[in-house]
Amino acid sequence: MTAPEILSLLCAATAAGAINAVAGGGTILTFPTLLAIGTPPVVANATSTVALVFGTSGSVYGFRRHILSVREWLWRFIPVSLLGGLIGSWLLTITGNEIFSRLVPFLILFATLLFLAQGLVSRLIRRSVAEPKREPLIWPAVLFQFLVSIYGGFFGAGIGILMLATLGFIGLSDIHQMNALKNILGSLINVVAAIMFICRGLVDWPKVGVMTIGAIAGYYLGSHFSQRIPQVWVRRIVLAIGFGISAITFYRQFT
């Protein structure tokens, strides 16, 4: 790798780590950067996944004080996240990512619109769960998380925004708790996918090494400083990132 290539990968991974810690969608930065320096598409996707999964520890650690408050949700979402990540990564190894890449702009835009509306819907849900032992939309949310996990294992761009939308609809309202749970689930999906890609020999290790340094720094900085910002501004940042990534992917898709 040349010095400009190393610098571009380092910057892309740092920005991707910060974005993933706050909302998700960092793959949109790392994947095209890898393509731009001549990495084959499937290898670029696998390399991006492995590099970002090494940095996930930074974001999980950054939200560590919120983990206990969301532990009741872990047993519901961890099994489907692991299974979905395994299925999605296996599908990539046998099919490639061209078809799914065409769906990325629509998925990100749809998820961002859901997140935009989730405050109102969450209030309606909380009213409906006033009766004891009622858990509306929990199992549909688990099913949706399974589908999101398949997508995450296959390509993964915007997976964090999809999960934030889901967590909002099951009644979670604290954006920092949502980010903590999202980061845990996202890291598990990426771990499963990374293992699959490593076993299939799809990873460019020198590029992973460079990007991991940036990803760790970006994940930690994003998760750390996002908690110092009022929740309303964090939500606005999430929406801005979502619409921004959607616009970029639509532009790349149709130009």
DRENNU-32136 format. One record per residue: residue in three letters; x, y, z of N, C-alpha, C in turn. Coordinates in steps of 0.001 Angstrom, whole numbers, padded with zeros to 6 digits, always signed. Each point is the difference from the previous one (the first is absolute). Layout:
N
ALAXYZXYZXYZ;...
// end
This chain:
255
MET+000834-001193+000000-000834+001193+000000+000871+001245+000000;THR-000456+001019-000728+000700+001275-000010-000414+000833+001208;ALA+000763+001057+000269-000317+000877+001137-001390+000622-000129;PRO-000401+000512-001182-001362+000540-000131-001078-001052+000246;GLU+000242-001242-000429-000978-001059+000237-000127-000300+001483;ILE+001131-000037+000697-000028-000249+001443-000753+001123+000720;LEU+000277+001231-000389-000661+001145+000630-001499-000005-000268;SER-000395-000331-001231-001429-000023-000336-000723-001096+000782;LEU+000617-001170+000146-000617-001081+000768-000094+000363+001473;LEU+001032+000645+000532+000011+000391+001407-001098+001016+000291;CYS-000124+001001-000863-001028+001031+000190-001403-000580-000146;ALA-000197-000862-001017-001313-000598-000225-000408-000870+001175;ALA+000936-000780+000533-000311-000883+001123-000300+000788+001268;THR+000728+001098+000230-000256+000835+001179-001393+000616-000075;ALA-000340+000558-001153-001328+000590-000178-001083-001069+000099;ALA+000253-001181-000576-000981-001087+000045-000223-000472+001422;GLY+001076-000108+000789-000143-000413+001387-000837+000971+000796;ALA+000226+001306-000200-000778+001011+000712-001467-000038-000407;ILE-000261-000146-001300-001376-000060-000492-000706-001237+000532;ASN+000683-001147-000013-000614-001233+000486-000324+000084+001484;ALA+000829+000685+000762-000246+000122+001434-001240+000831+000288;VAL-000305+000963-000871-001140+000890+000224-001267-000527-000660;ALA+000091-000445-001267-001212-000378-000715+000164-001224-000873;GLY+001171-000245-000526+000199-001079-000956+000085+000535-001416;GLY+000585-000778-000881+000129+000409-001388+001429+000239-000423;GLY+000966-000292+000881+001393+000254-000315+000520-000796-001171;THR-000635-001133-000297+000425-000814-001135-000076+000783-001301;ILE-000916+000953-000074-000133+000828-001193+001283+000783-000269;LEU+000790+000258+001039+001274+000706-000175+001142-000964-000305;THR+000078-001097+000753+001139-000903-000148-000077-000830-001281;PHE-001191-000465-000350-000150-000856-001182+000407+000720-001290;PRO-000547+001191-000292+000420+000678-001230+001460+000444+000027;THR+000544+000286+001188+001415+000357+000082+000871-001177-000414;LEU-000347-001179+000463+000733-001201-000395-000124-000260-001495;LEU-001195+000211-000533-000194-000162-001440+000857+000993-000778;ALA+000091+001222+000515+000716+001058-000700+001487-000285-000128;ILE+000546-000789+000914+001428-000309-000083+000255-001368-000631;GLY-001032-000525-000677+000191-001195-000812-000308-001323+000658;THR-000702-000010+001129-000347-001251+000667-001232-000618-000665;PRO+000014-001282-000346-001182-000657-000580-001212+000147+000921;PRO-001215+000132-000546-001193+000291+000816-000232-000939+001177;VAL+000028-001309-000223-000274-000932+001092+001092+000080+001062;VAL+001251+000098-000435+001110+000138+000950-000111+001322+000749;ALA-000413+001064-000687-000178+001299+000646-001056-000081+001089;ASN-001108-000674-000277-001065-000144+000985+000484-000787+001206;ALA+000679-001128-000259+000505-000834+001096+001051+000739+000819;THR+000899+000693-000679+001063+000738+000683-000580+001117+000864;SER-000987+000701-000512-000652+001063+000759-000658-000559+001253;THR-000676-001129-000134-000677-000615+001141+000990-000385+001089;VAL+001096-000667-000388+000987-000444+000987+000658+001193+000684;ALA+000325+001037-000762+000646+001175+000583-000904+000700+001002;LEU-001275+000136-000341-000921+000710+000887-000374-000833+001219;VAL-000008-001326-000137-000365-000827+001150+001083+000057+001056;PHE+001252+000151-000407+001065+000149+000986-000153+001294+000786;GLY-000570+001010-000629-000169+001274+000676-001257+000099+000828;THR-000894-000976-000107-001275+000071+000706+000189+000045+001514;SER+001076-000611+000482+000254-000005+001443+000056+001416+000551;GLY+000466+000937-000811+000067+001388+000444-001369+000575+000267;SER-000980-000299-000864-001340+000541+000185-000741-000703+001130;VAL+000169-001320+000118-000644-000725+001090+000528+000494+001343;TYR+001292+000199+000074+000602+000514+001231-000484+001419+000297;GLY-000141+000802-001047-000439+001373+000189-001406+000104+000569;PHE-000848-001004-000275-001382-000001+000502-000175-000999+001149;ARG+001083-000381+000670-000028-001081+000983-000979+000262+001142;ARG-000164+001268+000405-000869+000282+001152-001478-000146-000338;HIS-000330-000170-001281-001401-000174-000392-000352-001467-000260;ILE+000985-000885+000052-000240-001400-000364-000947-000679+000985;LEU+000178+000251+001301-000855-000643+001000-001468+000357-000206;SER-000265+001207-000451-001385+000443-000157-000696-000650-001189;VAL+000763-000640-000898-000620-000636-001175+000211-001510-000005;ARG+000502-000556+001097+000334-001423+000001-001226-000891-000190;GLU-001192+000482+000411-001204-000820-000159-000345-000251-001461;TRP+000521+000861-000890-000283-000166-001423+001012-000902-000700;LEU+001128-000242+000645+001081-000723-000673-000402-001430-000370;TRP-000670-000699+000926-000339-001399-000280-001003-000129-001135;ARG-000759+001070-000262-000956-000043-001104+000684+000210-001351;PHE+000993+000868-000018+000571+000430-001273+001335-000657-000357;ILE+000745-000486+000972+001306-000587-000314-000107-001254-000865;PRO-000870-000973+000325-000050-001222-000829-000332+000274-001469;VAL-001002+000849-000254-000378+000267-001390+001070+000825-000711;SER+000716+000828+000751+001068+000792-000597+001145-000898-000457;LEU+000359-000975+000824+001071-000926-000356-000397-000866-001197;LEU-001220-000538+000046-000456-000852-001100-000126+000789-001295;GLY-000587+001186+000073-000150+000822-001191+001331+000417-000588;GLY+000966+000379+000860+001322+000361-000484+000685-001147-000702;LEU-000177-001214+000522+000587-001190-000625-000602-000251-001377;ILE-001328+000091-000098-000668-000235-001279+000403+001060-001026;GLY-000008+001249+000408+000334+001079-000922+001418-000080-000524;SER+000957-000277+000893+001393-000095-000446+000210-001197-000909;TRP-000698-001096+000270+000099-001166-000883-000567+000319-001380;LEU-001110+000733-000039-000583+000381-001286+000973+000854-000815;LEU+000737+000890+000669+000966+000829-000723+001088-000848-000636;THR+000458-001017+000718+001091-000816-000522-000406-000809-001218;ILE-001292-000200-000211-000433-000805-001146-000693+000820-001086;THR-000335+001261+000293-000735+000783-000999+000651+001335-000349;GLY+000755+000629+000894+000484+001365-000244-001017+001008+000500;ASN+000332+001286-000121-000836+001030+000631-000667+000954-000984;GLU-000015-000292-001273-000536+000943-000982-001489+000263+000203;ILE-000779-001074+000146-001452+000165+000136-000348+000749+001278;PHE+000653-000385+001082-000325+000649+001265+000459+001450+000018;SER+001075+000291-000679+000477+001381-000059-001041+000913-000625;ARG-000782-000517-000946-001042+000798-000633-001121+000345+000974;LEU-000171-000821+001032-001056+000248+000977+000431+000943+001119;VAL+001310+000202+000134+000519+000780+001125-000628+001397+000116;PRO-000074+000802-001084-000587+001344+000157-001429-000031+000526;PHE-000791-000949-000486-001396-000083+000415-000116-000438+001464;LEU+000847-000946+000426-000039-000474+001371+000399+001102+000983;ILE+001044+000736-000332+000453+001066+000897-001036+001113+000097;LEU-000574+000386-001134-001014+001049+000011-001216-000440+000798;PHE-000443-001240-000195-001156-000517+000723+000267-000021+001497;ALA+001196-000461+000405+000337-000064+001416+000084+001390+000623;THR+000532+000967-000743+000105+001358+000515-001376+000617+000197;LEU-000915-000264-000931-001370+000492+000151-000678-000636+001203;LEU+000272-001277+000233-000528-000663+001187+000529+000665+001265;PHE+001301+000275+000017+000589+000632+001174-000569+001398+000213;LEU-000306+000693-001085-000588+001328+000084-001357-000052+000690;ALA-000758-001069-000253-001352-000119+000544-000056-000777+001306;GLN+001131-000568+000439-000067-000943+001112-000397+000649+001326;GLY+000265+001293+000188-000385+000651+001254-001496-000038+000225;LEU-000767+000370-001024-001459-000019+000098-000516-001416+000173;VAL+000534-000925-000794-000463-001386+000074+000346-000620+001349;SER+001179+000312+000533+000391-000544+001303-000954+000444+001091;ARG-000467+001249-000068-000960+000472+000999-001308-000778-000096;LEU-000428-000289-001212-001217-000792-000182+000189-001415+000532;ILE+001196-000558-000216+000274-001349+000478+000004-000039+001528;ARG+000611+000997+000629+000054+000014+001459-001394+000082+000617;ARG-000910+000676-000670-001376+000033+000490-000646-001375-000098;SER+000329-000722-001082-000633-001305-000219+000549-001076+000919;VAL+001191+000227+000571+000580-001016+000879-000294+000298+001472;ALA-000925+000899+000252-000349+000327+001385-000562-001212+000734;GLU-000671-000898-000735-000531-001198+000628+001142-000961+000296;PRO-000050-000714+001133+001080-000918+000386+000182-001133-001008;LYS+001249-000452-000155+000367-001177-000781-000331+000130-001477;ARG-000159+001196-000466-000216+000193-001444+001285+000501-000621;GLU+000417-000626-001075+001241+000374-000660-000233+000129-001505;PRO-000788+000979-000418-000288+000127-001430+001240+000344-000801;LEU+000113-000567-001172+001040+000289-000981+001379-000535+000367;ILE+000141-000708+001125+001324-000502+000369+000450-001106-000955;TRP-000851-000992-000216+000413-001105-000870+000061+000414-001468;PRO-000896+000878-000479+000235+000547-001340+001332+000731-000097;ALA+000383+000691+001087+001288+000686+000006+001152-000999-000042;VAL-000151-001121+000691+001027-001050-000032+000133-000565-001408;LEU-001138-000214-000668+000036-000487-001383+000678+001010-000915;PHE-000320+001274+000189+000621+001031-000824+001506+000058+000262;GLN+000393-000177+001272+001425-000021+000331+000699-001162-000695;PHE-000684-001122-000122+000557-001153-000714+000259+000354-001463;LEU-000966+000671-000638+000172+000406-001393+001108+001043-000131;VAL+000039+000933+000953+001065+001009-000001+001363-000673+000151;SER+000064-001048+000827+001261-000699+000224+000467-000726-001254;ILE-000932-000545-000763+000369-000631-001267+000607+001038-000925;TYR-000660+001140-000092+000529+001099-000806+001356+000457+000526;GLY+000130+000066+001325+001259+000420+000598+001139-000934-000318;GLY-000269-001293+000006+001039-000959-000357+000352+000049-001467;PHE-000973+000376-000825+000213+000033-001450+000745+001245-000444;PHE-000435+001164+000492+000649+001255-000402+000143+000960+001165;GLY-001080+000334+000678+000087+000690+001274-000129+001505-000003;ALA+000009+000663-001153-000088+001458-000003-001364+000450+000518;GLY-000005+000842+001033-001246+000500+000565-000630-000915+001025;ILE+000681-001074+000388-000585-000953+000937-000286+000651+001349;GLY+000851+000929+000423-000214+000662+001280-001264+000833+000003;ILE-000278+000685-001113-001208+000812-000096-001235-000895+000018;LEU+000073-001145-000680-001109-000946+000024-000265-000484+001424;MET+001049-000304+000740-000180-000490+001368-000511+001100+000922;LEU+000466+001224-000169-000509+001099+000818-001496+000197-000217;ALA-000425-000118-001247-001427+000122-000288-000785-001098+000704;THR+000494-001233-000066-000664-001129+000649-000085+000197+001505;LEU+001106+000400+000618+000030+000161+001451-000923+001125+000454;GLY-000170+001020-000828-000938+001057+000326-001427-000505+000025;PHE-000340-000882-000921-001373-000494-000089-000358-001002+001082;ILE+000984-000585+000701-000340-000919+001085-000096+000734+001334;GLY+000139+001327-000029-000238+000774+001206+001221+000645+000619;LEU+001209-000305-000494+001179+000665+000533-000014+001463-000431;SER+000316+000903+000932-000059+001419-000307+001319+000729+000260;ASP+000885-000603+000796+001301+000611+000292+000959-000336-001136;ILE+000447+001020-000736+000835-000236-001169+001325-000664+000363;HIS+000511+000264+001212+001269-000588+000406-000167-001494+000322;GLN-001117-000367+000612-000283-001417+000222-000187-000723-001337;MET-000696+000654-000922-000207-000583-001319+001334-000215-000706;ASN+000896+000969+000110+001316-000129-000624+000806-001123+000642;ALA-000107-000146+001325+000722-001072+000683-000452-001364-000509;LEU-001317-000203-000076-000535-001270-000472+000311-000205-001471;LYS-000131+001057-000777+000315-000083-001433+001453-000384-000237;ASN+000912+000565+000777+001423-000292-000179+000334-001446+000358;ILE-000644-000524+001049+000232-001390+000385-000482-000943-001099;LEU-001234+000207-000458-000565-000873-001019+000773+000126-001317;GLY+000338+001235-000368+000750+000205-001228+001365-000659+000044;SER+000643+000052+001169+001319-000623+000113-000093-001513-000139;LEU-001061-000606+000552-000169-001448-000117-000251-000417-001450;ILE-000819+000767-000693-000249-000285-001419+001303+000080-000783;ASN+000776+001028+000259+001263+000178-000713+001027-001064+000370;VAL+000000-000453+001255+000927-001055+000411-000282-001279-000771;VAL-001277-000381-000069-000369-001209-000739+000388+000135-001472;ALA-000317+001152-000592+000345+000218-001407+001504-000009-000202;ALA+000737+000616+000921+001461+000055-000123+000609-001404+000044;ILE-000505-000835+000896+000499-001379+000080-000240-000731-001311;MET-001195+000186-000571-000321-000633-001278+000953+000480-001096;PHE+000217+001318-000079+000856+000559-001046+001457-000435+000172;ILE+000456-000073+001248+001371-000440+000256+000183-001459-000416;CYS-000973-000833+000355+000075-001424-000361-000014-000202-001509;ARG-000684+000895-000727-000062-000110-001457+001164+000716-000696;GLY+000914+000597+000753+001173+000641-000583-000312+001245-000802;LEU-000969+000811+000450-000428+001171-000757+000556+001315+000553;VAL+000905-000076+000971+000437+001200+000721+001384+000441-000460;ASP+000141+001303-000261+001290+000616-000318+000590+000505+001320;TRP+000890-000756+000603+000464+000277+001358+000810+001283+000150;PRO+000875+000361-000935+000704+001285+000161-000960+001188+000089;LYS-001054-000020-000811-000976+001083+000043-000825-000051+001280;VAL-000278-001200+000487-000699-000138+001272+000806+000644+001128;GLY+001320-000223-000001+000840+000562+001039-000069+001518+000052;VAL+000057+000633-001175-000065+001465-000061-001365+000498+000473;MET-001064-000636-000493-001346+000471+000309-000384-000255+001451;THR+000533-001044+000604-000336-000301+001386+000437+001125+000932;ILE+001174+000563-000269+000491+001110+000825-000983+001168-000035;GLY-000431+000363-001200-000961+001087-000129-001349-000340+000582;ALA-000462-001249-000184-001321-000403+000486-000081+000049+001516;ILE+001043-000467+000680-000002+000008+001463-000092+001434+000519;ALA+000804+000882-000585-000031+001402+000419-001363+000625-000284;GLY-000547-000265-001184-001281+000570-000374-001143-000506+000850;TYR-000034-001305+000273-001041-000575+000845+000021+000631+001395;TYR+001192+000104+000563+000074+000526+001365-000390+001472+000043;LEU+000528+000790-000911-000308+001422-000017-001490+000240-000235;GLY-000593-000760-000940-001422+000162-000294-000869-000360+001181;SER+000268-001139+000633-000825-000438+001128+000214+000888+001223;HIS+001222+000476+000189+000313+000821+001177-000631+001387-000096;PHE+000201+000679-001111-000464+001381-000105-001495+000093-000292;SER-000594-001043-000594-001438+000052-000261-000800+000052+001292;GLN+000546-000556+001094-000710+000004+001271+000069+001351+000703;ARG+000828+000897-000462+000085+001340+000575-000940+000973-000708;ILE-000633-000467-001047-000896+000845-000774-001434-000285+000440;PRO-000873+001020+000153-001408-000250+000347-000644-000991-000964;GLN-000928-000836+000515-000598-001060-000810-000655+000549-001265;VAL-000612+001172+000098-000671+000548-001177+000998+000250-001128;TRP+001204+000425+000369+001015+000255-001024+000577-001302-000545;VAL+000111-001023+000873+000457-001306-000483-000984-000550-001021;ARG-001305+000165+000280-001017-000456-000949+000109+000762-001316;ARG+000247+001290+000093+000145+000781-001228+001226-000447-000789;ILE+001076-000338+000711+001201-000499-000680-000301-001323-000692;VAL-000743-000877+000700-000369-001290-000598-000785+000213-001292;LEU-000982+000903+000056-000819+000270-001181+000830+000615-001124;ALA+000886+000922+000353+000845+000626-001020+000894-001036-000663;ILE+000580-000895+000808+000840-001057-000557-000825-000916-000901;GLY-001201-000362+000474-000843-000891-000790-000370+000571-001351;PHE-000486+001245-000008-000383+000619-001272+001232+000263-000871;GLY+001114+000343+000640+001220+000247-000763+000504-001257-000690;ILE+000038-001111+000759+000452-001262-000578-000955-000449-001100;SER-001302+000185+000234-000985-000373-001015+000225+000781-001289;ALA+000216+001313+000114+000234+000824-001187+001256-000448-000746;ILE+001057-000309+000757+001252-000436-000623-000189-001302-000756;THR-000697-000955+000632-000180-001298-000644-000915+000084-001209;PHE-001034+000838+000068-000844+000200-001183+000811+000620-001137;TYR+000839+000959+000341+000831+000659-001017+000942-001011-000648;ARG+000639-000836+000836+000928-000989-000533-000718-001037-000848;GLN-001238-000297+000373-000747-001042-000691-000483+000444-001387;PHE-000379+001262-000123-000665+000439-001236+000801+001001-000799;THR+001303+000125+000279+000841+000891-000808+001164-000783-000580;
// end
